Amino acid sequence: MVTDTRSNSWRRFGLIILFALVVHLAGTVFLPLVDRDEPRFAEATREMLERHDYLVPHFNNGYRFDKPILIYWCQAVFLSILGNGRWFGEFAVRLPSVLAAALTAGVLYRFGRRASRESVGIWAALIFTTSLQTIVHAKMAVADFVLILFMTLGAWAGWELIVDCDNTDAARGMRNRWWWLFYLSLAMAFLAKGPLAWLPYFVVLICLQKNPSGLSMIRPISGLLLMLTVVGLWGIPALLATDGEFFRIGIGRHVVQRSVGTLEGHGASHWLGYLAMLPFYFGTVFASFFPWSWYLPALIKSRREIVNRPRFETFLLTGILLTFGIFSLIRTKLPHYTLPCFPLLSLWMAAYLPVADGNHLPFRRTLVRMTAFALVVGWILIPWIAPLFPSERLYQQSESWLRPDMEFASLDYDEPSLVWCFRRKIHGWHHPVPPEGLAPFMAQPGPRFCILPTDQIPNVLHTLPTSWKTCRTAGLNLVHFKRVDLTLVLKPE
């Protein structure tokens, strides 16, 4: 009977991962990389392979310090296997996110099953997989889901350590395995996206504040040293190679400045706006966690008057509220910043919403509708909107003219997708130029091309030689959400 139960459990684990893969793989091949983050990550990975430099990422021949190294290593594995050609390149750099999202669903199933019961694990995995922000970000070539996978593993291991602290007769070997998984998972999460990764560490410390013997069992100081050692194996050589710039920009700008000021205009710069935006994530969760956010009011209402909460619920709420609280205080705000706590939010809903204890029909209907929505978006909507991406369209039109030794410039359209698309075939670099710099750039010796708004050609290039080639496209700049009409002007020799 025990063997049969284990067999069924692993079968469900495999089916959950398969379901998540079906949902998240839909459309990933057809969609060009979406400016701006996806092309930056993808191009930095390609340059890593070209340079054989697996220590410090580069983008467009310059350092890229925005994120630690793990996401580039993950993308490099698949990019080296599948290549960087059209479709396969996009698919390759998105695969780490897809696989990490599917594995996170599997971890949630095992976590919920051990911490509560079978149905909790199943529904937590399904809720998380079909929430809107998960569906969107699992298709993106960014660092978020590698971070989320390891944070969820860390949260699960941390919970197991808390439970073991209440059972002094538990096997020391099992507790040691959870201890290693906890701290190594958080170290890998840091290598994915930085200090946010260590939130589960503080959740465990908070939950154990009234249990000194528990604190001694999880050995927080030695665990912190282990995390720092693992991070340092990459971080110290990277700092030495860049004379400390990786720390000053990666932590100083992208962590500290993001916390105390607005970065790239995401947030309120004035203190009145900052105060007004403090509840930002408590509102955006209803869109990010859609459609399961429909059930949040009922869940909150059903748990509002409980004084002595189950320990599992206390653990989940500590992680959820700590994440929402920290990001509410940070000045730079984007709706997906709270995505790392969605696994805990899914577990909380699956475990404590009354409908999960008996009548699953509303959940099932929501699951079917959201799964159908995700598949329709992936297989119908994404192929339909793919031609609207101007960088990819210009590349397709000019591909036969491109030569490896070309350099290229752009005017009033400096999106990173240009670098990703055109460096599939050329080895030169992208040069954003002002209007007065475009004609001198094109006058330099050697084959080259430029991309500019069509209506700017008479003002900056005047008469084009007959040997030059041009192609034109119109599309949508998703970053600014505006229509663009662009022309590529190419000098063959």
C-alpha positions as CSV (number, residue, x, y, z in Angstrom):
1,M,0.0,0.0,0.0
2,V,2.8,2.4,0.9
3,T,4.6,1.6,-2.4
4,D,1.3,2.2,-4.3
5,T,0.7,5.5,-2.6
6,R,4.2,6.7,-3.5
7,S,3.8,5.6,-7.0
8,N,0.5,7.6,-7.3
9,S,2.2,10.6,-5.8
10,W,5.1,10.6,-8.3
11,R,2.6,10.0,-11.1
12,R,0.7,13.1,-10.0
13,F,3.9,15.0,-9.7
14,G,4.8,14.1,-13.3
15,L,1.3,15.0,-14.6
16,I,1.5,18.4,-12.9
17,I,4.8,19.2,-14.5
18,L,3.5,18.0,-17.9
19,F,0.4,20.3,-17.5
20,A,2.6,23.3,-16.6
21,L,4.8,22.6,-19.6
22,V,1.8,22.5,-21.9
23,V,0.5,25.8,-20.6
24,H,3.8,27.6,-20.6
25,L,5.3,26.3,-23.9
26,A,2.3,27.5,-25.9
27,G,3.5,30.3,-28.2
28,T,7.1,30.6,-27.0
29,V,8.5,29.7,-30.4
30,F,6.4,32.2,-32.3
31,L,6.8,35.3,-30.2
32,P,9.8,37.6,-30.9
33,L,11.7,38.7,-27.8
34,V,9.8,41.5,-26.1
35,D,11.8,44.7,-25.5
36,R,13.5,45.6,-23.3
37,D,14.6,43.0,-20.8
38,E,14.3,39.8,-22.9
39,P,16.7,40.9,-25.6
40,R,19.2,42.1,-23.1
41,F,19.3,38.8,-21.3
42,A,19.3,36.8,-24.5
43,E,22.0,38.9,-26.2
44,A,24.2,38.9,-23.0
45,T,24.0,35.1,-23.1
46,R,24.9,34.9,-26.8
47,E,27.9,37.2,-26.2
48,M,28.9,35.0,-23.2
49,L,29.1,32.1,-25.6
50,E,31.0,34.1,-28.2
51,R,33.5,35.4,-25.8
52,H,33.8,32.2,-23.8
53,D,33.5,34.5,-20.7
54,Y,31.3,32.8,-18.2
55,L,32.1,35.1,-15.4
56,V,30.9,38.6,-16.4
57,P,27.9,39.2,-18.8
58,H,28.2,41.7,-21.6
59,F,25.6,43.4,-23.8
60,N,26.4,45.1,-27.1
61,N,30.2,44.9,-26.2
62,G,29.7,46.6,-22.8
63,Y,29.3,45.2,-19.3
64,R,25.9,44.1,-18.1
65,F,25.7,44.2,-14.3
66,D,21.9,44.2,-13.9
67,K,21.6,40.6,-12.6
68,P,23.9,37.9,-11.2
69,I,25.2,35.1,-13.4
70,L,22.8,32.1,-13.0
71,I,20.2,33.0,-15.6
72,Y,22.9,33.5,-18.2
73,W,24.4,30.1,-17.5
74,C,21.0,28.5,-17.8
75,Q,20.2,30.2,-21.1
76,A,23.7,29.4,-22.4
77,V,23.1,25.7,-22.0
78,F,20.0,25.7,-24.3
79,L,21.4,28.4,-26.7
80,S,24.5,26.4,-27.3
81,I,22.4,23.3,-28.1
82,L,19.6,24.9,-30.2
83,G,21.6,27.8,-31.7
84,N,20.5,31.4,-32.1
85,G,18.6,31.3,-35.3
86,R,15.1,32.6,-35.8
87,W,12.6,30.9,-33.6
88,F,15.1,28.4,-32.1
89,G,17.0,31.3,-30.4
90,E,13.9,32.7,-28.8
91,F,12.8,29.2,-27.7
92,A,16.3,28.4,-26.3
93,V,16.6,31.5,-24.1
94,R,13.0,31.1,-22.8
95,L,13.3,27.4,-21.9
96,P,14.9,28.0,-18.5
97,S,11.9,30.1,-17.5
98,V,9.4,27.5,-18.8
99,L,11.2,24.6,-17.1
100,A,11.6,26.6,-13.8
101,A,7.9,27.4,-13.8
102,A,7.0,23.8,-14.4
103,L,9.4,22.6,-11.7
104,T,8.0,25.2,-9.2
105,A,4.5,23.7,-9.8
106,G,6.0,20.2,-9.0
107,V,7.7,21.6,-5.8
108,L,4.4,23.2,-4.7
109,Y,2.6,19.8,-5.1
110,R,5.2,18.0,-2.9
111,F,5.3,20.9,-0.4
112,G,1.6,21.1,0.0
113,R,1.2,17.4,0.2
114,R,3.8,17.1,3.0
115,A,2.7,20.2,4.9
116,S,-1.1,19.6,4.6
117,R,-2.7,17.0,2.4
118,E,-2.8,15.7,-1.2
119,S,-5.5,18.1,-2.5
120,V,-3.7,21.1,-1.1
121,G,-0.6,20.2,-3.1
122,I,-2.5,19.6,-6.3
123,W,-4.6,22.8,-6.1
124,A,-1.6,24.9,-5.1
125,A,0.3,23.8,-8.2
126,L,-2.7,24.3,-10.5
127,I,-3.5,27.8,-9.0
128,F,0.0,29.0,-9.4
129,T,0.4,27.6,-12.9
130,T,-2.7,29.3,-14.2
131,S,-2.4,32.7,-12.5
132,L,-2.0,35.5,-15.1
133,Q,1.4,36.7,-14.0
134,T,2.8,33.2,-14.0
135,I,1.5,32.6,-17.5
136,V,3.1,35.8,-18.7
137,H,6.5,35.6,-17.0
138,A,7.0,31.8,-17.6
139,K,7.2,32.7,-21.3
140,M,9.9,35.4,-20.8
141,A,13.6,35.1,-21.1
142,V,14.3,36.8,-17.7
143,A,15.6,35.8,-14.3
144,D,12.4,35.7,-12.3
145,F,11.4,32.1,-12.6
146,V,14.8,30.7,-11.8
147,L,14.6,32.9,-8.7
148,I,11.1,31.7,-7.9
149,L,12.0,28.0,-8.2
150,F,14.9,28.2,-5.8
151,M,13.0,30.5,-3.4
152,T,10.1,28.0,-3.3
153,L,12.5,25.1,-2.7
154,G,14.0,27.2,0.1
155,A,10.6,27.9,1.6
156,W,9.7,24.2,1.5
157,A,13.0,23.2,3.2
158,G,12.7,26.0,5.7
159,W,9.2,24.7,6.7
160,E,10.5,21.2,7.1
161,L,13.2,22.6,9.4
162,I,10.6,24.3,11.5
163,V,8.5,21.1,11.8
164,D,11.6,19.1,12.7
165,C,12.3,21.6,15.5
166,D,9.1,20.4,17.2
167,N,10.1,16.8,16.9
168,T,13.5,16.3,18.6
169,D,13.3,12.5,17.8
170,A,13.4,13.1,14.1
171,A,16.2,11.6,12.2
172,R,19.3,13.8,12.3
173,G,20.2,12.7,8.8
174,M,16.9,14.0,7.3
175,R,17.2,17.3,9.2
176,N,20.7,17.7,7.8
177,R,19.4,17.1,4.3
178,W,16.7,19.8,4.7
179,W,19.3,22.1,6.1
180,W,21.6,21.8,3.1
181,L,18.7,22.1,0.7
182,F,17.5,25.3,2.5
183,Y,20.7,27.2,2.4
184,L,21.9,26.0,-1.0
185,S,18.6,26.9,-2.6
186,L,18.8,30.4,-1.2
187,A,22.3,30.7,-2.5
188,M,21.2,29.7,-6.0
189,A,18.3,32.1,-5.8
190,F,20.7,34.9,-5.0
191,L,22.8,33.9,-8.0
192,A,19.6,34.3,-10.0
193,K,18.4,37.7,-8.9
194,G,20.2,39.1,-5.9
195,P,19.3,39.8,-2.2
196,L,15.6,39.3,-2.6
197,A,16.3,35.6,-2.7
198,W,17.0,35.5,1.0
199,L,13.4,36.4,2.1
200,P,12.7,32.7,3.2
201,Y,15.7,32.9,5.5
202,F,14.1,35.8,7.4
203,V,10.7,34.1,7.3
204,V,12.1,31.1,9.1
205,L,13.9,33.3,11.6
206,I,10.7,35.2,12.3
207,C,8.7,32.0,12.8
208,L,11.3,30.7,15.2
209,Q,11.7,33.8,17.3
210,K,10.0,32.2,20.3
211,N,11.8,28.9,19.9
212,P,15.6,29.3,20.8
213,S,16.1,25.5,20.5
214,G,14.7,25.7,16.9
215,L,17.2,28.5,16.0
216,S,20.0,26.3,17.2
217,M,18.8,23.4,15.0
218,I,18.7,25.5,11.8
219,R,22.1,27.0,12.6
220,P,21.4,30.4,11.0
221,I,25.0,31.8,11.3
222,S,26.7,28.8,9.7
223,G,23.9,28.7,7.1
224,L,24.5,32.3,6.2
225,L,28.2,31.6,5.9
226,L,27.4,28.7,3.5
227,M,25.2,31.0,1.4
228,L,27.9,33.6,1.2
229,T,30.6,31.0,0.3
230,V,28.5,29.7,-2.6
231,V,27.8,33.2,-3.9
232,G,31.4,34.2,-3.4
233,L,32.7,31.4,-5.6
234,W,31.3,33.4,-8.5
235,G,31.0,36.9,-6.9
236,I,34.6,37.4,-5.8
237,P,36.2,36.6,-9.2
238,A,33.5,38.7,-10.9
239,L,34.3,41.7,-8.6
240,L,38.0,41.3,-9.2
241,A,37.5,41.1,-12.9
242,T,35.5,44.3,-13.0
243,D,37.4,46.3,-10.3
244,G,34.3,46.2,-8.1
245,E,31.9,47.6,-10.7
246,F,29.7,44.6,-10.6
247,F,28.9,45.4,-6.9
248,R,28.7,49.1,-7.3
249,I,26.2,48.9,-10.2
250,G,24.6,45.5,-9.6
251,I,23.9,46.2,-5.9
252,G,24.3,49.9,-5.7
253,R,22.2,50.9,-8.6
254,H,19.9,47.9,-9.1
255,V,19.1,47.2,-5.5
256,V,19.8,50.3,-3.4
257,Q,18.8,52.9,-5.9
258,R,15.7,50.9,-6.9
259,S,14.8,50.9,-3.2
260,V,15.2,54.6,-2.4
261,G,14.5,56.1,-5.8
262,T,12.6,55.3,-9.1
263,L,14.5,53.4,-11.8
264,E,13.6,53.9,-15.4
265,G,10.5,55.8,-14.4
266,H,8.8,52.9,-12.5
267,G,7.3,54.6,-9.5
268,A,6.6,58.0,-7.9
269,S,9.5,60.4,-7.5
270,H,7.7,62.9,-5.2
271,W,7.1,61.8,-1.6
272,L,3.3,62.4,-1.9
273,G,3.2,60.1,-4.8
274,Y,5.3,57.6,-2.9
275,L,2.8,57.6,0.0
276,A,-0.1,57.3,-2.4
277,M,1.5,54.2,-4.0
278,L,2.2,52.4,-0.7
279,P,-0.9,50.1,-1.2
280,F,0.1,49.6,-4.9
281,Y,0.7,45.8,-4.6
282,F,-2.3,45.2,-2.5
283,G,-4.3,46.4,-5.5
284,T,-2.3,45.0,-8.4
285,V,-2.4,41.5,-6.9
286,F,-6.0,41.3,-8.2
287,A,-4.7,41.6,-11.7
288,S,-1.5,39.7,-11.3
289,F,-3.1,36.8,-9.5
290,F,-6.1,36.7,-11.8
291,P,-8.4,34.8,-12.0
292,W,-7.7,33.3,-8.5
293,S,-7.8,36.7,-7.0
294,W,-11.5,36.5,-7.3
295,Y,-11.3,34.1,-4.3
296,L,-9.1,36.4,-2.2
297,P,-11.9,38.4,-0.5
298,A,-13.6,35.1,0.6
299,L,-10.3,33.7,1.8
300,I,-9.5,36.8,3.8
301,K,-13.0,36.9,5.3
302,S,-13.0,33.3,6.3
303,R,-9.6,33.7,8.1
304,R,-10.1,37.2,9.5
305,E,-11.2,36.4,13.0
306,I,-8.9,33.4,13.7
307,V,-6.5,34.1,16.6
308,N,-4.6,30.8,17.0
309,R,-3.7,30.1,13.4
310,P,-2.2,26.8,12.3
311,R,1.6,27.0,12.2
312,F,1.5,26.3,8.4
313,E,-0.7,29.3,7.8
314,T,1.4,31.5,10.0
315,F,4.5,30.5,8.0
316,L,2.7,31.2,4.7
317,L,1.3,34.5,5.8
318,T,4.7,35.6,7.1
319,G,6.3,35.1,3.7
320,I,3.4,36.7,1.9
321,L,3.1,39.8,4.0
322,L,6.9,40.2,4.3
323,T,7.2,40.2,0.5
324,F,4.3,42.7,0.0
325,G,5.5,44.9,2.9
326,I,9.1,45.1,1.6
327,F,8.1,45.9,-2.0
328,S,5.5,48.4,-0.8
329,L,8.3,50.4,0.9
330,I,10.6,50.3,-2.2
331,R,10.1,53.3,-4.4
332,T,10.5,51.5,-7.8
333,K,7.3,49.6,-8.5
334,L,6.3,47.0,-11.1
335,P,3.4,44.6,-10.8
336,H,5.5,41.5,-11.1
337,Y,7.8,42.3,-8.2
338,T,5.6,40.3,-5.8
339,L,5.6,37.2,-8.0
340,P,8.1,35.3,-5.8
341,C,5.4,35.1,-3.1
342,F,2.7,33.7,-5.4
343,P,3.7,30.1,-4.6
344,L,3.0,30.8,-0.9
345,L,-0.2,32.6,-1.9
346,S,-1.3,29.6,-3.9
347,L,-0.6,27.2,-1.0
348,W,-2.6,29.5,1.4
349,M,-5.6,29.6,-0.9
350,A,-5.5,25.8,-1.6
351,A,-5.2,25.0,2.1
352,Y,-7.6,27.4,3.8
353,L,-10.2,28.6,1.4
354,P,-13.4,26.7,2.5
355,V,-14.2,25.6,-1.1
356,A,-11.0,23.6,-1.1
357,D,-12.2,21.4,1.6
358,G,-15.2,20.0,-0.3
359,N,-16.8,21.6,-3.3
360,H,-14.1,21.9,-5.9
361,L,-16.5,22.8,-8.7
362,P,-15.8,26.6,-8.7
363,F,-12.1,25.9,-8.7
364,R,-12.5,23.4,-11.6
365,R,-14.4,25.8,-13.7
366,T,-11.9,28.5,-13.2
367,L,-9.0,26.2,-13.9
368,V,-10.6,25.0,-17.2
369,R,-11.3,28.6,-18.3
370,M,-7.9,29.9,-17.5
371,T,-6.2,26.9,-19.2
372,A,-8.2,27.5,-22.3
373,F,-7.3,31.2,-22.2
374,A,-3.6,30.4,-21.9
375,L,-3.7,28.0,-24.8
376,V,-5.7,30.4,-27.0
377,V,-3.2,33.2,-26.3
378,G,-0.3,30.9,-27.0
379,W,-1.4,29.3,-30.2
380,I,-3.7,31.9,-31.7
381,L,-3.0,35.4,-30.3
382,I,0.8,35.2,-30.2
383,P,1.2,34.1,-33.8
384,W,-1.2,36.9,-34.8
385,I,0.7,39.7,-33.0
386,A,4.2,38.4,-33.9
387,P,4.3,40.3,-37.2
388,L,3.8,43.6,-35.3
389,F,7.4,43.5,-33.9
390,P,9.4,45.9,-36.1
391,S,12.9,44.7,-35.2
392,E,12.1,41.2,-36.3
393,R,10.3,42.3,-39.4
394,L,13.3,44.5,-40.5
395,Y,15.7,41.6,-39.9
396,Q,13.6,39.2,-42.1
397,Q,13.4,41.8,-44.9
398,S,17.1,42.5,-45.0
399,E,18.6,39.1,-44.0
400,S,19.9,38.3,-47.4
401,W,21.9,41.6,-47.6
402,L,23.6,41.3,-44.2
403,R,27.3,40.5,-44.0
404,P,29.3,39.5,-40.9
405,D,31.6,42.5,-40.9
406,M,28.8,45.1,-40.8
407,E,28.3,47.8,-38.1
408,F,24.8,49.3,-37.6
409,A,23.3,52.4,-36.1
410,S,19.8,53.6,-35.2
411,L,18.1,56.9,-34.7
412,D,15.1,57.4,-32.4
413,Y,14.7,53.6,-32.1
414,D,17.4,52.2,-29.8
415,E,15.6,49.1,-28.6
416,P,17.7,46.1,-27.5
417,S,15.8,43.8,-29.8
418,L,17.8,45.4,-32.7
419,V,21.0,44.0,-31.2
420,W,19.5,40.5,-30.6
421,C,17.9,40.2,-34.1
422,F,20.7,41.6,-36.3
423,R,23.6,40.0,-34.5
424,R,22.2,36.6,-35.5
425,K,24.2,37.2,-38.7
426,I,26.6,40.1,-38.2
427,H,29.5,40.5,-35.8
428,G,29.4,44.3,-35.5
429,W,27.9,46.4,-32.8
430,H,24.9,48.7,-32.5
431,H,25.5,52.4,-32.3
432,P,22.7,54.7,-31.2
433,V,23.4,58.1,-32.8
434,P,21.9,61.6,-32.8
435,P,20.4,63.1,-36.0
436,E,23.7,64.9,-36.9
437,G,25.7,61.7,-36.4
438,L,23.8,59.4,-38.8
439,A,25.2,60.7,-42.1
440,P,28.9,60.7,-40.9
441,F,28.3,57.1,-39.6
442,M,27.0,56.0,-43.0
443,A,29.9,57.8,-44.8
444,Q,32.5,55.7,-43.0
445,P,34.3,53.0,-45.1
446,G,32.9,49.5,-45.1
447,P,29.4,48.0,-45.3
448,R,27.0,49.2,-42.8
449,F,23.3,50.1,-42.2
450,C,21.1,52.3,-40.1
451,I,17.5,52.2,-38.9
452,L,15.5,55.3,-38.5
453,P,11.9,56.7,-38.6
454,T,10.9,56.8,-42.2
455,D,9.9,60.5,-42.1
456,Q,13.4,61.4,-40.8
457,I,15.2,60.2,-44.0
458,P,15.0,63.4,-46.0
459,N,16.2,65.4,-43.0
460,V,19.3,63.4,-42.1
461,L,20.4,61.4,-45.2
462,H,19.1,63.6,-48.0
463,T,19.8,61.8,-51.4
464,L,20.6,58.1,-51.2
465,P,23.1,56.5,-53.7
466,T,21.4,54.1,-56.1
467,S,23.5,51.2,-54.9
468,W,22.2,51.5,-51.4
469,K,19.3,49.3,-50.4
470,T,16.2,50.1,-48.3
471,C,13.4,48.2,-46.6
472,R,10.5,49.6,-44.6
473,T,8.1,48.3,-42.0
474,A,5.5,49.5,-39.6
475,G,4.8,47.9,-36.2
476,L,4.3,48.5,-32.5
477,N,6.9,49.6,-30.0
478,L,5.6,47.7,-27.0
479,V,7.9,49.5,-24.6
480,H,6.2,52.9,-25.3
481,F,3.1,51.3,-26.7
482,K,3.1,53.4,-29.9
483,R,3.1,52.7,-33.6
484,V,6.4,53.1,-35.4
485,D,7.2,53.4,-39.1
486,L,10.9,52.5,-39.7
487,T,13.2,52.2,-42.6
488,L,16.5,50.3,-42.9
489,V,19.1,51.9,-45.1
490,L,22.0,49.7,-46.1
491,K,25.3,50.5,-47.8
492,P,26.6,47.3,-49.3
493,E,30.3,48.3,-49.6
